[in-house]
Amino acid sequence: MQMLDSLHNSTVISFAVLSGRTAVWVSERPRSLLQLIEGIQTISVVLARNFRRLCADREANPTTLKTEGKKLYASLLAPVATHLSIDRT
């Protein structure tokens, strides 16, 4: 229960890669939203893997990291960005 209380000013975003689409859950107490994004599951997985690899590489080019991060944001977060509260973490 203590962990849940610490999230009262936070936003939790979860993703599920489904057949033909990606499900995105945005949870901001006391509400939750589910949005299905059609046709990006393969692209999202590849972008996430590339971004994770770049983040783990101390020698990664910062420009490349920023470019890949923007692609990942556009693919997964931009579709739900209007539902995110700016006063949360």
C-alpha positions as a Markdown table, in Angstrom:
| # | Residue | x | y | z |
|---|---|---|---|---|
| 1 | Met | 0.0 | 0.0 | 0.0 |
| 2 | Gln | 2.9 | 2.4 | 0.7 |
| 3 | Met | 4.1 | 2.0 | -2.9 |
| 4 | Leu | 0.7 | 2.9 | -4.2 |
| 5 | Asp | 0.5 | 6.0 | -2.0 |
| 6 | Ser | 3.8 | 7.2 | -3.3 |
| 7 | Leu | 2.4 | 7.2 | -6.9 |
| 8 | His | -0.5 | 9.5 | -6.2 |
| 9 | Asn | 1.2 | 12.3 | -8.2 |
| 10 | Ser | 2.6 | 10.0 | -10.8 |
| 11 | Thr | 1.6 | 8.8 | -14.2 |
| 12 | Val | 2.1 | 5.1 | -15.0 |
| 13 | Ile | 2.2 | 4.2 | -18.7 |
| 14 | Ser | 2.1 | 0.5 | -19.7 |
| 15 | Phe | 2.3 | -1.1 | -23.2 |
| 16 | Ala | 1.2 | -4.4 | -24.6 |
| 17 | Val | 2.2 | -5.5 | -28.1 |
| 18 | Leu | -0.8 | -7.3 | -29.6 |
| 19 | Ser | -1.5 | -8.8 | -33.0 |
| 20 | Gly | -1.7 | -5.8 | -35.3 |
| 21 | Arg | -1.7 | -3.1 | -32.7 |
| 22 | Thr | -0.2 | -1.8 | -29.5 |
| 23 | Ala | -2.3 | -1.2 | -26.3 |
| 24 | Val | -1.3 | 1.8 | -24.2 |
| 25 | Trp | -2.7 | 2.2 | -20.7 |
| 26 | Val | -2.3 | 5.6 | -19.0 |
| 27 | Ser | -3.0 | 5.5 | -15.3 |
| 28 | Glu | -3.2 | 8.7 | -13.3 |
| 29 | Arg | -5.0 | 8.3 | -10.1 |
| 30 | Pro | -8.0 | 8.2 | -10.0 |
| 31 | Arg | -8.5 | 7.6 | -13.7 |
| 32 | Ser | -7.1 | 5.2 | -16.3 |
| 33 | Leu | -7.2 | 5.3 | -20.1 |
| 34 | Leu | -6.7 | 2.5 | -22.7 |
| 35 | Gln | -5.8 | 3.5 | -26.2 |
| 36 | Leu | -5.2 | 1.0 | -29.1 |
| 37 | Ile | -2.6 | 2.2 | -31.7 |
| 38 | Glu | -3.1 | 0.3 | -34.9 |
| 39 | Gly | -0.3 | -1.3 | -37.0 |
| 40 | Ile | 2.8 | -0.2 | -35.1 |
| 41 | Gln | 3.7 | -3.2 | -33.0 |
| 42 | Thr | 6.7 | -4.3 | -35.1 |
| 43 | Ile | 8.1 | -0.7 | -35.5 |
| 44 | Ser | 7.6 | 0.0 | -31.7 |
| 45 | Val | 9.5 | -3.2 | -30.7 |
| 46 | Val | 12.4 | -2.4 | -33.0 |
| 47 | Leu | 12.5 | 1.2 | -31.8 |
| 48 | Ala | 12.4 | 0.2 | -28.2 |
| 49 | Arg | 15.2 | -2.3 | -28.6 |
| 50 | Asn | 17.4 | 0.1 | -30.5 |
| 51 | Phe | 16.8 | 2.9 | -27.9 |
| 52 | Arg | 17.6 | 0.5 | -25.0 |
| 53 | Arg | 20.8 | -0.6 | -26.7 |
| 54 | Leu | 21.9 | 3.0 | -27.3 |
| 55 | Cys | 21.1 | 4.0 | -23.7 |
| 56 | Ala | 23.3 | 1.1 | -22.4 |
| 57 | Asp | 26.2 | 2.1 | -24.7 |
| 58 | Arg | 28.5 | 4.7 | -23.1 |
| 59 | Glu | 30.0 | 5.3 | -26.6 |
| 60 | Ala | 26.6 | 6.0 | -28.2 |
| 61 | Asn | 26.4 | 9.1 | -30.3 |
| 62 | Pro | 24.2 | 11.6 | -28.4 |
| 63 | Thr | 22.7 | 12.9 | -31.7 |
| 64 | Thr | 21.7 | 9.3 | -32.7 |
| 65 | Leu | 20.3 | 8.7 | -29.2 |
| 66 | Lys | 18.2 | 11.9 | -29.4 |
| 67 | Thr | 16.9 | 11.0 | -32.9 |
| 68 | Glu | 15.9 | 7.5 | -31.9 |
| 69 | Gly | 14.3 | 8.8 | -28.7 |
| 70 | Lys | 12.2 | 11.2 | -30.8 |
| 71 | Lys | 11.1 | 8.3 | -33.1 |
| 72 | Leu | 10.2 | 6.2 | -30.0 |
| 73 | Tyr | 8.2 | 9.1 | -28.5 |
| 74 | Ala | 6.3 | 9.6 | -31.8 |
| 75 | Ser | 5.5 | 5.9 | -32.0 |
| 76 | Leu | 4.4 | 5.2 | -28.5 |
| 77 | Leu | 3.8 | 8.4 | -26.5 |
| 78 | Ala | 2.6 | 11.0 | -28.9 |
| 79 | Pro | -0.7 | 9.2 | -29.5 |
| 80 | Val | -1.6 | 9.6 | -25.8 |
| 81 | Ala | 0.3 | 12.8 | -25.0 |
| 82 | Thr | -2.9 | 14.8 | -24.8 |
| 83 | His | -4.1 | 12.6 | -22.0 |
| 84 | Leu | -1.0 | 13.2 | -19.8 |
| 85 | Ser | -1.2 | 15.7 | -17.0 |
| 86 | Ile | 1.7 | 18.2 | -17.0 |
| 87 | Asp | 1.8 | 18.4 | -13.2 |
| 88 | Arg | 2.7 | 14.7 | -12.7 |
| 89 | Thr | 5.9 | 12.7 | -12.9 |
